[in-house]
Amino acid sequence: MFHGGPDGTFSAYDAKTLEEVWSINIGTGINAPPVTFSVNGKQFVAVLAGSRQYNYILNLAPELKYTSTASMLFVFGL
């Protein structure tokens, strides 16, 4: 399972135990569900990021004010 947050944290969890397997902060909010795919037997996960932070989020987390808003596609090999 995967989870992306408005602070840029993108994490993978074991589906049975819910233990975090890995995590990375990509510096901008995740704005789409991740997709997994394989190429020549190698598994990948891709996620679109670069969300604009809405005022209600900035009121709760002002540290997110300077995160990037450019749309970017991140792809990770698993």
N, C-alpha and C positions, 0 to 999 in steps of 0.2 A: 504494500500500500504506500501511497505517496501523499505528502501534504505540503502545500506552499502557503506562505503567509505574506501579509502586506509589508513586513519588514525585510523581505527577500530571502527568508530561510526556506530552503527546499529540502525535505527529509524523506527518507525511505524507511518503512517499518515492516517487520516480519508480520505477515497476515495472521499467523496463529498466536504468537505471543505478544504482539504489539510492541515489541522491543525495537528501539531505533537502531537501524542497521548502518545508516550513514546520513550525514547532513552537511549542507553547504549554504553559505549566505552569498547570494549572487548580487546583492546590492540594490535590488529594486523589487517591487512587489510582484508576486505571481498573479497573472490575470487570466489564466485558462487552465483547464484540467490537463494533467500530463497524459502523454500517449506512449505506449511501449510498442516496439517493433523489433524485428530481427533482420540482419543482413548477413548472409553466408553463415548462419548459425550463431552469430554474436548478437546478444540482446542489448537494446538501447532504450533509454527513456528520454523524451523530448518535452519541453514545457515552454510556453510563451510567457515572457515577463516584460515588465516596463509599465506597470500601471500608474496612472495618475492618482495621487492621494487625495481623497475627498476631504472637505473641511471637517466633517464629523470625526474622521480618523485622525487628522492633524490635531484636533482639539484634545484627543485622548493620548496621542503619541507625537508630540511636536518634533521629536528627533527624526521623524520620517520626512520632514520638509524638503530635504536636499537629496532624496533618492532620485535616481534617473527615471525619466518618463519615456525614454525611447523604447520602442518595441524591439525586443530581441528574442531570438529562439536559442535556447540552451539545449544541447544534446549531450547525454552522459552515457558512456559504455558501462554495462553492468557486469 
